[in-house]
Amino acid sequence: MRKNSLDELLEKELIVGCVCGCDGVNKTYYFENTSENIASFIMTHQENTDRLVFTSQSDRLILSTHSESISQCPNQELRQMVQNELNMLQ
């Protein structure tokens, strides 16, 4: 990754996405915190996944799913925006 790209990424608000696989293996990803990115991540990782958990970098829960269904989201405005994005992707 070029240094400029890394610097630009680090200036953005990042979200942590944890994929809890059916095989018991968890994988962690970092990406920009937007409803579009969250919905795309959900659609990309919905197969062979028990649960997806999205947190802030300080480990505050943002959203969690079971399959492609949102199960927890303290911010109801974000929940609606992500759900709208999911509906467009399905």
PDB file with one MODEL, atoms N, CA, C and O in Angstrom:
MODEL        1
ATOM      1  N   MET A   1       0.851  -1.165   0.000  1.00  0.00           N
ATOM      2  CA  MET A   1       0.000   0.000   0.000  1.00  0.00           C
ATOM      3  C   MET A   1       0.898   1.230   0.000  1.00  0.00           C
ATOM      4  O   MET A   1       1.875   1.299   0.746  1.00  0.00           O
ATOM      5  N   ARG A   2       0.562   2.184  -0.831  1.00  0.00           N
ATOM      6  CA  ARG A   2       1.332   3.416  -0.876  1.00  0.00           C
ATOM      7  C   ARG A   2       1.153   4.204   0.410  1.00  0.00           C
ATOM      8  O   ARG A   2       0.105   4.120   1.050  1.00  0.00           O
ATOM      9  N   LYS A   3       2.165   4.967   0.791  1.00  0.00           N
ATOM     10  CA  LYS A   3       2.116   5.743   2.024  1.00  0.00           C
ATOM     11  C   LYS A   3       0.969   6.741   2.010  1.00  0.00           C
ATOM     12  O   LYS A   3       0.299   6.910   3.028  1.00  0.00           O
ATOM     13  N   ASN A   4       0.724   7.406   0.890  1.00  0.00           N
ATOM     14  CA  ASN A   4      -0.376   8.366   0.800  1.00  0.00           C
ATOM     15  C   ASN A   4      -1.713   7.684   1.054  1.00  0.00           C
ATOM     16  O   ASN A   4      -2.562   8.245   1.747  1.00  0.00           O
ATOM     17  N   SER A   5      -1.919   6.495   0.514  1.00  0.00           N
ATOM     18  CA  SER A   5      -3.165   5.761   0.712  1.00  0.00           C
ATOM     19  C   SER A   5      -3.349   5.396   2.178  1.00  0.00           C
ATOM     20  O   SER A   5      -4.454   5.505   2.710  1.00  0.00           O
ATOM     21  N   LEU A   6      -2.279   4.963   2.835  1.00  0.00           N
ATOM     22  CA  LEU A   6      -2.346   4.605   4.239  1.00  0.00           C
ATOM     23  C   LEU A   6      -2.651   5.835   5.091  1.00  0.00           C
ATOM     24  O   LEU A   6      -3.482   5.766   5.997  1.00  0.00           O
ATOM     25  N   ASP A   7      -1.997   6.950   4.814  1.00  0.00           N
ATOM     26  CA  ASP A   7      -2.250   8.189   5.550  1.00  0.00           C
ATOM     27  C   ASP A   7      -3.702   8.630   5.397  1.00  0.00           C
ATOM     28  O   ASP A   7      -4.333   9.037   6.372  1.00  0.00           O
ATOM     29  N   GLU A   8      -4.233   8.551   4.180  1.00  0.00           N
ATOM     30  CA  GLU A   8      -5.627   8.924   3.938  1.00  0.00           C
ATOM     31  C   GLU A   8      -6.574   8.022   4.713  1.00  0.00           C
ATOM     32  O   GLU A   8      -7.550   8.503   5.288  1.00  0.00           O
ATOM     33  N   LEU A   9      -6.302   6.726   4.738  1.00  0.00           N
ATOM     34  CA  LEU A   9      -7.144   5.777   5.462  1.00  0.00           C
ATOM     35  C   LEU A   9      -7.128   6.060   6.958  1.00  0.00           C
ATOM     36  O   LEU A   9      -8.171   6.015   7.610  1.00  0.00           O
ATOM     37  N   LEU A  10      -5.955   6.350   7.502  1.00  0.00           N
ATOM     38  CA  LEU A  10      -5.835   6.574   8.938  1.00  0.00           C
ATOM     39  C   LEU A  10      -6.514   7.869   9.395  1.00  0.00           C
ATOM     40  O   LEU A  10      -6.815   8.021  10.579  1.00  0.00           O
ATOM     41  N   GLU A  11      -6.754   8.791   8.479  1.00  0.00           N
ATOM     42  CA  GLU A  11      -7.449  10.034   8.815  1.00  0.00           C
ATOM     43  C   GLU A  11      -8.958   9.844   8.889  1.00  0.00           C
ATOM     44  O   GLU A  11      -9.654  10.716   9.409  1.00  0.00           O
ATOM     45  N   LYS A  12      -9.477   8.746   8.391  1.00  0.00           N
ATOM     46  CA  LYS A  12     -10.915   8.493   8.358  1.00  0.00           C
ATOM     47  C   LYS A  12     -11.365   7.775   9.617  1.00  0.00           C
ATOM     48  O   LYS A  12     -10.561   7.171  10.328  1.00  0.00           O
ATOM     49  N   GLU A  13     -12.674   7.850   9.885  1.00  0.00           N
ATOM     50  CA  GLU A  13     -13.233   7.102  11.008  1.00  0.00           C
ATOM     51  C   GLU A  13     -13.379   5.652  10.574  1.00  0.00           C
ATOM     52  O   GLU A  13     -14.160   5.335   9.678  1.00  0.00           O
ATOM     53  N   LEU A  14     -12.617   4.776  11.221  1.00  0.00           N
ATOM     54  CA  LEU A  14     -12.639   3.377  10.843  1.00  0.00           C
ATOM     55  C   LEU A  14     -13.554   2.576  11.754  1.00  0.00           C
ATOM     56  O   LEU A  14     -13.781   2.929  12.911  1.00  0.00           O
ATOM     57  N   ILE A  15     -14.068   1.497  11.201  1.00  0.00           N
ATOM     58  CA  ILE A  15     -14.902   0.558  11.925  1.00  0.00           C
ATOM     59  C   ILE A  15     -14.190  -0.793  11.907  1.00  0.00           C
ATOM     60  O   ILE A  15     -13.446  -1.102  10.976  1.00  0.00           O
ATOM     61  N   VAL A  16     -14.424  -1.583  12.936  1.00  0.00           N
ATOM     62  CA  VAL A  16     -13.845  -2.919  13.006  1.00  0.00           C
ATOM     63  C   VAL A  16     -14.957  -3.917  12.711  1.00  0.00           C
ATOM     64  O   VAL A  16     -15.978  -3.933  13.398  1.00  0.00           O
ATOM     65  N   GLY A  17     -14.764  -4.739  11.704  1.00  0.00           N
ATOM     66  CA  GLY A  17     -15.735  -5.771  11.358  1.00  0.00           C
ATOM     67  C   GLY A  17     -15.168  -7.131  11.690  1.00  0.00           C
ATOM     68  O   GLY A  17     -14.119  -7.512  11.171  1.00  0.00           O
ATOM     69  N   CYS A  18     -15.847  -7.864  12.544  1.00  0.00           N
ATOM     70  CA  CYS A  18     -15.395  -9.204  12.934  1.00  0.00           C
ATOM     71  C   CYS A  18     -16.351 -10.236  12.343  1.00  0.00           C
ATOM     72  O   CYS A  18     -17.555 -10.198  12.595  1.00  0.00           O
ATOM     73  N   VAL A  19     -15.809 -11.146  11.568  1.00  0.00           N
ATOM     74  CA  VAL A  19     -16.576 -12.227  10.962  1.00  0.00           C
ATOM     75  C   VAL A  19     -16.408 -13.457  11.839  1.00  0.00           C
ATOM     76  O   VAL A  19     -15.310 -14.000  11.959  1.00  0.00           O
ATOM     77  N   CYS A  20     -17.502 -13.889  12.448  1.00  0.00           N
ATOM     78  CA  CYS A  20     -17.494 -15.087  13.289  1.00  0.00           C
ATOM     79  C   CYS A  20     -17.987 -16.245  12.436  1.00  0.00           C
ATOM     80  O   CYS A  20     -19.192 -16.408  12.247  1.00  0.00           O
ATOM     81  N   GLY A  21     -17.073 -17.045  11.923  1.00  0.00           N
ATOM     82  CA  GLY A  21     -17.403 -18.096  10.974  1.00  0.00           C
ATOM     83  C   GLY A  21     -18.054 -19.310  11.611  1.00  0.00           C
ATOM     84  O   GLY A  21     -17.887 -19.567  12.803  1.00  0.00           O
ATOM     85  N   CYS A  22     -18.792 -20.047  10.809  1.00  0.00           N
ATOM     86  CA  CYS A  22     -19.438 -21.286  11.260  1.00  0.00           C
ATOM     87  C   CYS A  22     -18.404 -22.311  11.708  1.00  0.00           C
ATOM     88  O   CYS A  22     -18.712 -23.193  12.509  1.00  0.00           O
ATOM     89  N   ASP A  23     -17.186 -22.201  11.197  1.00  0.00           N
ATOM     90  CA  ASP A  23     -16.121 -23.142  11.550  1.00  0.00           C
ATOM     91  C   ASP A  23     -15.378 -22.738  12.824  1.00  0.00           C
ATOM     92  O   ASP A  23     -14.405 -23.387  13.208  1.00  0.00           O
ATOM     93  N   GLY A  24     -15.835 -21.665  13.479  1.00  0.00           N
ATOM     94  CA  GLY A  24     -15.208 -21.207  14.711  1.00  0.00           C
ATOM     95  C   GLY A  24     -14.038 -20.268  14.507  1.00  0.00           C
ATOM     96  O   GLY A  24     -13.430 -19.812  15.475  1.00  0.00           O
ATOM     97  N   VAL A  25     -13.717 -19.976  13.260  1.00  0.00           N
ATOM     98  CA  VAL A  25     -12.610 -19.075  12.955  1.00  0.00           C
ATOM     99  C   VAL A  25     -13.148 -17.651  12.829  1.00  0.00           C
ATOM    100  O   VAL A  25     -14.125 -17.412  12.120  1.00  0.00           O
ATOM    101  N   ASN A  26     -12.512 -16.717  13.516  1.00  0.00           N
ATOM    102  CA  ASN A  26     -12.894 -15.308  13.442  1.00  0.00           C
ATOM    103  C   ASN A  26     -11.855 -14.537  12.647  1.00  0.00           C
ATOM    104  O   ASN A  26     -10.655 -14.781  12.773  1.00  0.00           O
ATOM    105  N   LYS A  27     -12.321 -13.604  11.826  1.00  0.00           N
ATOM    106  CA  LYS A  27     -11.428 -12.738  11.052  1.00  0.00           C
ATOM    107  C   LYS A  27     -11.841 -11.303  11.302  1.00  0.00           C
ATOM    108  O   LYS A  27     -13.030 -11.003  11.407  1.00  0.00           O
ATOM    109  N   THR A  28     -10.870 -10.420  11.396  1.00  0.00           N
ATOM    110  CA  THR A  28     -11.119  -9.019  11.684  1.00  0.00           C
ATOM    111  C   THR A  28     -10.678  -8.154  10.512  1.00  0.00           C
ATOM    112  O   THR A  28      -9.617  -8.372   9.928  1.00  0.00           O
ATOM    113  N   TYR A  29     -11.504  -7.170  10.175  1.00  0.00           N
ATOM    114  CA  TYR A  29     -11.250  -6.248   9.072  1.00  0.00           C
ATOM    115  C   TYR A  29     -11.456  -4.821   9.573  1.00  0.00           C
ATOM    116  O   TYR A  29     -12.245  -4.588  10.489  1.00  0.00           O
ATOM    117  N   TYR A  30     -10.752  -3.879   8.979  1.00  0.00           N
ATOM    118  CA  TYR A  30     -10.911  -2.460   9.275  1.00  0.00           C
ATOM    119  C   TYR A  30     -11.307  -1.752   7.988  1.00  0.00           C
ATOM    120  O   TYR A  30     -10.707  -1.982   6.938  1.00  0.00           O
ATOM    121  N   PHE A  31     -12.328  -0.880   8.069  1.00  0.00           N
ATOM    122  CA  PHE A  31     -12.740  -0.131   6.898  1.00  0.00           C
ATOM    123  C   PHE A  31     -13.463   1.138   7.327  1.00  0.00           C
ATOM    124  O   PHE A  31     -13.805   1.312   8.497  1.00  0.00           O
ATOM    125  N   GLU A  32     -13.692   2.025   6.352  1.00  0.00           N
ATOM    126  CA  GLU A  32     -14.324   3.309   6.651  1.00  0.00           C
ATOM    127  C   GLU A  32     -15.767   3.103   7.128  1.00  0.00           C
ATOM    128  O   GLU A  32     -16.508   2.301   6.560  1.00  0.00           O
ATOM    129  N   ASN A  33     -16.147   3.825   8.158  1.00  0.00           N
ATOM    130  CA  ASN A  33     -17.458   3.686   8.792  1.00  0.00           C
ATOM    131  C   ASN A  33     -18.533   4.445   8.014  1.00  0.00           C
ATOM    132  O   ASN A  33     -18.801   5.617   8.281  1.00  0.00           O
ATOM    133  N   THR A  34     -19.142   3.756   7.047  1.00  0.00           N
ATOM    134  CA  THR A  34     -20.297   4.301   6.327  1.00  0.00           C
ATOM    135  C   THR A  34     -21.365   3.211   6.248  1.00  0.00           C
ATOM    136  O   THR A  34     -21.050   2.022   6.291  1.00  0.00           O
ATOM    137  N   SER A  35     -22.614   3.617   6.135  1.00  0.00           N
ATOM    138  CA  SER A  35     -23.699   2.633   6.026  1.00  0.00           C
ATOM    139  C   SER A  35     -23.529   1.780   4.769  1.00  0.00           C
ATOM    140  O   SER A  35     -23.846   0.591   4.780  1.00  0.00           O
ATOM    141  N   GLU A  36     -23.033   2.377   3.692  1.00  0.00           N
ATOM    142  CA  GLU A  36     -22.811   1.631   2.452  1.00  0.00           C
ATOM    143  C   GLU A  36     -21.760   0.542   2.656  1.00  0.00           C
ATOM    144  O   GLU A  36     -21.935  -0.588   2.202  1.00  0.00           O
ATOM    145  N   ASN A  37     -20.675   0.884   3.337  1.00  0.00           N
ATOM    146  CA  ASN A  37     -19.613  -0.093   3.581  1.00  0.00           C
ATOM    147  C   ASN A  37     -20.076  -1.213   4.503  1.00  0.00           C
ATOM    148  O   ASN A  37     -19.731  -2.376   4.294  1.00  0.00           O
ATOM    149  N   ILE A  38     -20.854  -0.867   5.521  1.00  0.00           N
ATOM    150  CA  ILE A  38     -21.363  -1.885   6.442  1.00  0.00           C
ATOM    151  C   ILE A  38     -22.272  -2.856   5.695  1.00  0.00           C
ATOM    152  O   ILE A  38     -22.130  -4.070   5.838  1.00  0.00           O
ATOM    153  N   ALA A  39     -23.200  -2.335   4.903  1.00  0.00           N
ATOM    154  CA  ALA A  39     -24.123  -3.189   4.150  1.00  0.00           C
ATOM    155  C   ALA A  39     -23.371  -4.069   3.153  1.00  0.00           C
ATOM    156  O   ALA A  39     -23.677  -5.253   3.013  1.00  0.00           O
ATOM    157  N   SER A  40     -22.411  -3.505   2.477  1.00  0.00           N
ATOM    158  CA  SER A  40     -21.611  -4.278   1.523  1.00  0.00           C
ATOM    159  C   SER A  40     -20.843  -5.384   2.237  1.00  0.00           C
ATOM    160  O   SER A  40     -20.757  -6.503   1.732  1.00  0.00           O
ATOM    161  N   PHE A  41     -20.288  -5.083   3.398  1.00  0.00           N
ATOM    162  CA  PHE A  41     -19.560  -6.073   4.193  1.00  0.00           C
ATOM    163  C   PHE A  41     -20.496  -7.203   4.610  1.00  0.00           C
ATOM    164  O   PHE A  41     -20.124  -8.375   4.544  1.00  0.00           O
ATOM    165  N   ILE A  42     -21.712  -6.855   5.039  1.00  0.00           N
ATOM    166  CA  ILE A  42     -22.698  -7.868   5.438  1.00  0.00           C
ATOM    167  C   ILE A  42     -23.006  -8.789   4.270  1.00  0.00           C
ATOM    168  O   ILE A  42     -23.002 -10.010   4.427  1.00  0.00           O
ATOM    169  N   MET A  43     -23.271  -8.225   3.106  1.00  0.00           N
ATOM    170  CA  MET A  43     -23.612  -9.029   1.941  1.00  0.00           C
ATOM    171  C   MET A  43     -22.428  -9.905   1.506  1.00  0.00           C
ATOM    172  O   MET A  43     -22.623 -11.046   1.088  1.00  0.00           O
ATOM    173  N   THR A  44     -21.229  -9.383   1.603  1.00  0.00           N
ATOM    174  CA  THR A  44     -20.036 -10.123   1.194  1.00  0.00           C
ATOM    175  C   THR A  44     -19.756 -11.305   2.111  1.00  0.00           C
ATOM    176  O   THR A  44     -19.298 -12.351   1.652  1.00  0.00           O
ATOM    177  N   HIS A  45     -20.031 -11.147   3.417  1.00  0.00           N
ATOM    178  CA  HIS A  45     -19.637 -12.156   4.397  1.00  0.00           C
ATOM    179  C   HIS A  45     -20.807 -12.935   4.992  1.00  0.00           C
ATOM    180  O   HIS A  45     -20.636 -13.589   6.021  1.00  0.00           O
ATOM    181  N   GLN A  46     -21.980 -12.887   4.384  1.00  0.00           N
ATOM    182  CA  GLN A  46     -23.151 -13.526   4.984  1.00  0.00           C
ATOM    183  C   GLN A  46     -23.128 -15.051   4.910  1.00  0.00           C
ATOM    184  O   GLN A  46     -23.738 -15.709   5.753  1.00  0.00           O
ATOM    185  N   GLU A  47     -22.453 -15.620   3.941  1.00  0.00           N
ATOM    186  CA  GLU A  47     -22.417 -17.076   3.809  1.00  0.00           C
ATOM    187  C   GLU A  47     -21.383 -17.676   4.750  1.00  0.00           C
ATOM    188  O   GLU A  47     -20.315 -17.101   4.956  1.00  0.00           O
ATOM    189  N   ASN A  48     -21.700 -18.826   5.317  1.00  0.00           N
ATOM    190  CA  ASN A  48     -20.809 -19.548   6.232  1.00  0.00           C
ATOM    191  C   ASN A  48     -20.387 -18.706   7.437  1.00  0.00           C
ATOM    192  O   ASN A  48     -19.289 -18.866   7.970  1.00  0.00           O
ATOM    193  N   THR A  49     -21.284 -17.805   7.855  1.00  0.00           N
ATOM    194  CA  THR A  49     -21.003 -16.918   8.973  1.00  0.00           C
ATOM    195  C   THR A  49     -22.115 -17.029  10.006  1.00  0.00           C
ATOM    196  O   THR A  49     -23.295 -16.919   9.675  1.00  0.00           O
ATOM    197  N   ASP A  50     -21.731 -17.248  11.256  1.00  0.00           N
ATOM    198  CA  ASP A  50     -22.712 -17.255  12.333  1.00  0.00           C
ATOM    199  C   ASP A  50     -23.135 -15.840  12.694  1.00  0.00           C
ATOM    200  O   ASP A  50     -24.311 -15.561  12.930  1.00  0.00           O
ATOM    201  N   ARG A  51     -22.147 -14.955  12.731  1.00  0.00           N
ATOM    202  CA  ARG A  51     -22.417 -13.617  13.226  1.00  0.00           C
ATOM    203  C   ARG A  51     -21.375 -12.642  12.711  1.00  0.00           C
ATOM    204  O   ARG A  51     -20.212 -13.002  12.529  1.00  0.00           O
ATOM    205  N   LEU A  52     -21.796 -11.406  12.476  1.00  0.00           N
ATOM    206  CA  LEU A  52     -20.889 -10.311  12.174  1.00  0.00           C
ATOM    207  C   LEU A  52     -21.033  -9.300  13.295  1.00  0.00           C
ATOM    208  O   LEU A  52     -22.146  -8.998  13.724  1.00  0.00           O
ATOM    209  N   VAL A  53     -19.921  -8.780  13.769  1.00  0.00           N
ATOM    210  CA  VAL A  53     -19.948  -7.780  14.827  1.00  0.00           C
ATOM    211  C   VAL A  53     -19.119  -6.581  14.368  1.00  0.00           C
ATOM    212  O   VAL A  53     -17.967  -6.720  13.959  1.00  0.00           O
ATOM    213  N   PHE A  54     -19.735  -5.405  14.446  1.00  0.00           N
ATOM    214  CA  PHE A  54     -19.076  -4.163  14.064  1.00  0.00           C
ATOM    215  C   PHE A  54     -18.896  -3.315  15.311  1.00  0.00           C
ATOM    216  O   PHE A  54     -19.851  -3.062  16.045  1.00  0.00           O
ATOM    217  N   THR A  55     -17.660  -2.875  15.547  1.00  0.00           N
ATOM    218  CA  THR A  55     -17.371  -2.028  16.698  1.00  0.00           C
ATOM    219  C   THR A  55     -16.534  -0.834  16.267  1.00  0.00           C
ATOM    220  O   THR A  55     -15.954  -0.813  15.181  1.00  0.00           O
ATOM    221  N   SER A  56     -16.488   0.155  17.144  1.00  0.00           N
ATOM    222  CA  SER A  56     -15.556   1.252  16.940  1.00  0.00           C
ATOM    223  C   SER A  56     -14.165   0.734  17.292  1.00  0.00           C
ATOM    224  O   SER A  56     -14.027  -0.370  17.817  1.00  0.00           O
ATOM    225  N   GLN A  57     -13.157   1.514  17.009  1.00  0.00           N
ATOM    226  CA  GLN A  57     -11.805   1.092  17.360  1.00  0.00           C
ATOM    227  C   GLN A  57     -11.617   1.025  18.871  1.00  0.00           C
ATOM    228  O   GLN A  57     -10.690   0.373  19.350  1.00  0.00           O
ATOM    229  N   SER A  58     -12.486   1.693  19.624  1.00  0.00           N
ATOM    230  CA  SER A  58     -12.420   1.618  21.080  1.00  0.00           C
ATOM    231  C   SER A  58     -13.319   0.503  21.623  1.00  0.00           C
ATOM    232  O   SER A  58     -13.591   0.446  22.822  1.00  0.00           O
ATOM    233  N   ASP A  59     -13.774  -0.380  20.733  1.00  0.00           N
ATOM    234  CA  ASP A  59     -14.547  -1.576  21.071  1.00  0.00           C
ATOM    235  C   ASP A  59     -15.983  -1.292  21.526  1.00  0.00           C
ATOM    236  O   ASP A  59     -16.551  -2.065  22.297  1.00  0.00           O
ATOM    237  N   ARG A  60     -16.566  -0.198  21.058  1.00  0.00           N
ATOM    238  CA  ARG A  60     -17.970   0.110  21.334  1.00  0.00           C
ATOM    239  C   ARG A  60     -18.828  -0.533  20.245  1.00  0.00           C
ATOM    240  O   ARG A  60     -18.559  -0.362  19.056  1.00  0.00           O
ATOM    241  N   LEU A  61     -19.855  -1.268  20.650  1.00  0.00           N
ATOM    242  CA  LEU A  61     -20.719  -1.940  19.683  1.00  0.00           C
ATOM    243  C   LEU A  61     -21.402  -0.924  18.774  1.00  0.00           C
ATOM    244  O   LEU A  61     -21.996   0.048  19.242  1.00  0.00           O
ATOM    245  N   ILE A  62     -21.308  -1.161  17.483  1.00  0.00           N
ATOM    246  CA  ILE A  62     -21.998  -0.335  16.498  1.00  0.00           C
ATOM    247  C   ILE A  62     -23.179  -1.106  15.936  1.00  0.00           C
ATOM    248  O   ILE A  62     -24.279  -0.565  15.819  1.00  0.00           O
ATOM    249  N   LEU A  63     -22.954  -2.383  15.585  1.00  0.00           N
ATOM    250  CA  LEU A  63     -24.005  -3.180  14.957  1.00  0.00           C
ATOM    251  C   LEU A  63     -23.575  -4.640  14.992  1.00  0.00           C
ATOM    252  O   LEU A  63     -22.382  -4.940  14.939  1.00  0.00           O
ATOM    253  N   SER A  64     -24.537  -5.546  15.081  1.00  0.00           N
ATOM    254  CA  SER A  64     -24.229  -6.971  14.937  1.00  0.00           C
ATOM    255  C   SER A  64     -25.340  -7.624  14.120  1.00  0.00           C
ATOM    256  O   SER A  64     -26.467  -7.132  14.059  1.00  0.00           O
ATOM    257  N   THR A  65     -24.989  -8.741  13.498  1.00  0.00           N
ATOM    258  CA  THR A  65     -25.946  -9.447  12.643  1.00  0.00           C
ATOM    259  C   THR A  65     -25.910 -10.939  12.935  1.00  0.00           C
ATOM    260  O   THR A  65     -24.961 -11.466  13.514  1.00  0.00           O
ATOM    261  N   HIS A  66     -26.969 -11.590  12.516  1.00  0.00           N
ATOM    262  CA  HIS A  66     -27.024 -13.042  12.358  1.00  0.00           C
ATOM    263  C   HIS A  66     -27.431 -13.228  10.910  1.00  0.00           C
ATOM    264  O   HIS A  66     -28.506 -12.790  10.501  1.00  0.00           O
ATOM    265  N   SER A  67     -26.570 -13.879  10.131  1.00  0.00           N
ATOM    266  CA  SER A  67     -26.745 -13.989   8.695  1.00  0.00           C
ATOM    267  C   SER A  67     -26.782 -12.573   8.138  1.00  0.00           C
ATOM    268  O   SER A  67     -25.862 -11.797   8.400  1.00  0.00           O
ATOM    269  N   GLU A  68     -27.809 -12.210   7.381  1.00  0.00           N
ATOM    270  CA  GLU A  68     -27.885 -10.849   6.845  1.00  0.00           C
ATOM    271  C   GLU A  68     -28.873  -9.980   7.616  1.00  0.00           C
ATOM    272  O   GLU A  68     -29.170  -8.862   7.194  1.00  0.00           O
ATOM    273  N   SER A  69     -29.385 -10.478   8.735  1.00  0.00           N
ATOM    274  CA  SER A  69     -30.349  -9.734   9.540  1.00  0.00           C
ATOM    275  C   SER A  69     -29.647  -8.989  10.665  1.00  0.00           C
ATOM    276  O   SER A  69     -28.823  -9.561  11.379  1.00  0.00           O
ATOM    277  N   ILE A  70     -29.972  -7.727  10.817  1.00  0.00           N
ATOM    278  CA  ILE A  70     -29.414  -6.925  11.899  1.00  0.00           C
ATOM    279  C   ILE A  70     -30.047  -7.380  13.207  1.00  0.00           C
ATOM    280  O   ILE A  70     -31.272  -7.398  13.331  1.00  0.00           O
ATOM    281  N   SER A  71     -29.227  -7.744  14.175  1.00  0.00           N
ATOM    282  CA  SER A  71     -29.765  -8.195  15.454  1.00  0.00           C
ATOM    283  C   SER A  71     -29.634  -7.129  16.540  1.00  0.00           C
ATOM    284  O   SER A  71     -30.507  -7.017  17.401  1.00  0.00           O
ATOM    285  N   GLN A  72     -28.568  -6.354  16.511  1.00  0.00           N
ATOM    286  CA  GLN A  72     -28.378  -5.284  17.487  1.00  0.00           C
ATOM    287  C   GLN A  72     -27.794  -4.066  16.809  1.00  0.00           C
ATOM    288  O   GLN A  72     -26.885  -4.175  15.986  1.00  0.00           O
ATOM    289  N   CYS A  73     -28.322  -2.902  17.156  1.00  0.00           N
ATOM    290  CA  CYS A  73     -27.765  -1.642  16.677  1.00  0.00           C
ATOM    291  C   CYS A  73     -28.290  -0.532  17.579  1.00  0.00           C
ATOM    292  O   CYS A  73     -29.439  -0.115  17.435  1.00  0.00           O
ATOM    293  N   PRO A  74     -27.470  -0.049  18.502  1.00  0.00           N
ATOM    294  CA  PRO A  74     -27.924   0.991  19.418  1.00  0.00           C
ATOM    295  C   PRO A  74     -28.382   2.275  18.720  1.00  0.00           C
ATOM    296  O   PRO A  74     -29.265   2.969  19.224  1.00  0.00           O
ATOM    297  N   ASN A  75     -27.798   2.593  17.582  1.00  0.00           N
ATOM    298  CA  ASN A  75     -28.149   3.802  16.834  1.00  0.00           C
ATOM    299  C   ASN A  75     -29.224   3.448  15.806  1.00  0.00           C
ATOM    300  O   ASN A  75     -28.924   2.863  14.766  1.00  0.00           O
ATOM    301  N   GLN A  76     -30.463   3.801  16.097  1.00  0.00           N
ATOM    302  CA  GLN A  76     -31.576   3.424  15.222  1.00  0.00           C
ATOM    303  C   GLN A  76     -31.521   4.112  13.864  1.00  0.00           C
ATOM    304  O   GLN A  76     -31.998   3.557  12.874  1.00  0.00           O
ATOM    305  N   GLU A  77     -30.953   5.299  13.802  1.00  0.00           N
ATOM    306  CA  GLU A  77     -30.792   5.985  12.514  1.00  0.00           C
ATOM    307  C   GLU A  77     -29.820   5.210  11.625  1.00  0.00           C
ATOM    308  O   GLU A  77     -30.078   5.016  10.437  1.00  0.00           O
ATOM    309  N   LEU A  78     -28.707   4.770  12.201  1.00  0.00           N
ATOM    310  CA  LEU A  78     -27.752   3.954  11.455  1.00  0.00           C
ATOM    311  C   LEU A  78     -28.392   2.642  11.030  1.00  0.00           C
ATOM    312  O   LEU A  78     -28.208   2.199   9.897  1.00  0.00           O
ATOM    313  N   ARG A  79     -29.141   2.020  11.928  1.00  0.00           N
ATOM    314  CA  ARG A  79     -29.813   0.758  11.606  1.00  0.00           C
ATOM    315  C   ARG A  79     -30.692   0.917  10.357  1.00  0.00           C
ATOM    316  O   ARG A  79     -30.674   0.068   9.466  1.00  0.00           O
ATOM    317  N   GLN A  80     -31.447   1.993  10.304  1.00  0.00           N
ATOM    318  CA  GLN A  80     -32.338   2.221   9.153  1.00  0.00           C
ATOM    319  C   GLN A  80     -31.530   2.469   7.873  1.00  0.00           C
ATOM    320  O   GLN A  80     -31.890   1.979   6.802  1.00  0.00           O
ATOM    321  N   MET A  81     -30.448   3.226   7.990  1.00  0.00           N
ATOM    322  CA  MET A  81     -29.625   3.500   6.805  1.00  0.00           C
ATOM    323  C   MET A  81     -28.992   2.213   6.280  1.00  0.00           C
ATOM    324  O   MET A  81     -28.968   1.992   5.069  1.00  0.00           O
ATOM    325  N   VAL A  82     -28.480   1.362   7.170  1.00  0.00           N
ATOM    326  CA  VAL A  82     -27.885   0.093   6.755  1.00  0.00           C
ATOM    327  C   VAL A  82     -28.950  -0.808   6.161  1.00  0.00           C
ATOM    328  O   VAL A  82     -28.708  -1.456   5.143  1.00  0.00           O
ATOM    329  N   GLN A  83     -30.129  -0.864   6.777  1.00  0.00           N
ATOM    330  CA  GLN A  83     -31.202  -1.695   6.252  1.00  0.00           C
ATOM    331  C   GLN A  83     -31.608  -1.244   4.854  1.00  0.00           C
ATOM    332  O   GLN A  83     -31.864  -2.079   3.987  1.00  0.00           O
ATOM    333  N   ASN A  84     -31.672   0.055   4.626  1.00  0.00           N
ATOM    334  CA  ASN A  84     -31.996   0.575   3.288  1.00  0.00           C
ATOM    335  C   ASN A  84     -30.940   0.155   2.281  1.00  0.00           C
ATOM    336  O   ASN A  84     -31.269  -0.239   1.162  1.00  0.00           O
ATOM    337  N   GLU A  85     -29.678   0.236   2.668  1.00  0.00           N
ATOM    338  CA  GLU A  85     -28.593  -0.199   1.778  1.00  0.00           C
ATOM    339  C   GLU A  85     -28.686  -1.696   1.484  1.00  0.00           C
ATOM    340  O   GLU A  85     -28.484  -2.125   0.349  1.00  0.00           O
ATOM    341  N   LEU A  86     -28.993  -2.488   2.518  1.00  0.00           N
ATOM    342  CA  LEU A  86     -29.146  -3.936   2.318  1.00  0.00           C
ATOM    343  C   LEU A  86     -30.278  -4.231   1.352  1.00  0.00           C
ATOM    344  O   LEU A  86     -30.147  -5.090   0.480  1.00  0.00           O
ATOM    345  N   ASN A  87     -31.387  -3.522   1.503  1.00  0.00           N
ATOM    346  CA  ASN A  87     -32.530  -3.733   0.608  1.00  0.00           C
ATOM    347  C   ASN A  87     -32.149  -3.449  -0.840  1.00  0.00           C
ATOM    348  O   ASN A  87     -32.597  -4.152  -1.746  1.00  0.00           O
ATOM    349  N   MET A  88     -31.330  -2.430  -1.066  1.00  0.00           N
ATOM    350  CA  MET A  88     -30.915  -2.116  -2.433  1.00  0.00           C
ATOM    351  C   MET A  88     -29.956  -3.170  -2.987  1.00  0.00           C
ATOM    352  O   MET A  88     -29.936  -3.409  -4.194  1.00  0.00           O
ATOM    353  N   LEU A  89     -29.168  -3.797  -2.125  1.00  0.00           N
ATOM    354  CA  LEU A  89     -28.198  -4.797  -2.567  1.00  0.00           C
ATOM    355  C   LEU A  89     -28.804  -6.173  -2.792  1.00  0.00           C
ATOM    356  O   LEU A  89     -28.217  -7.001  -3.489  1.00  0.00           O
ATOM    357  N   GLN A  90     -29.966  -6.426  -2.212  1.00  0.00           N
ATOM    358  CA  GLN A  90     -30.559  -7.769  -2.305  1.00  0.00           C
ATOM    359  C   GLN A  90     -31.286  -7.973  -3.599  1.00  0.00           C
ATOM    360  O   GLN A  90     -31.841  -9.047  -3.833  1.00  0.00           O
TER     361      GLN A  90
ENDMDL
END
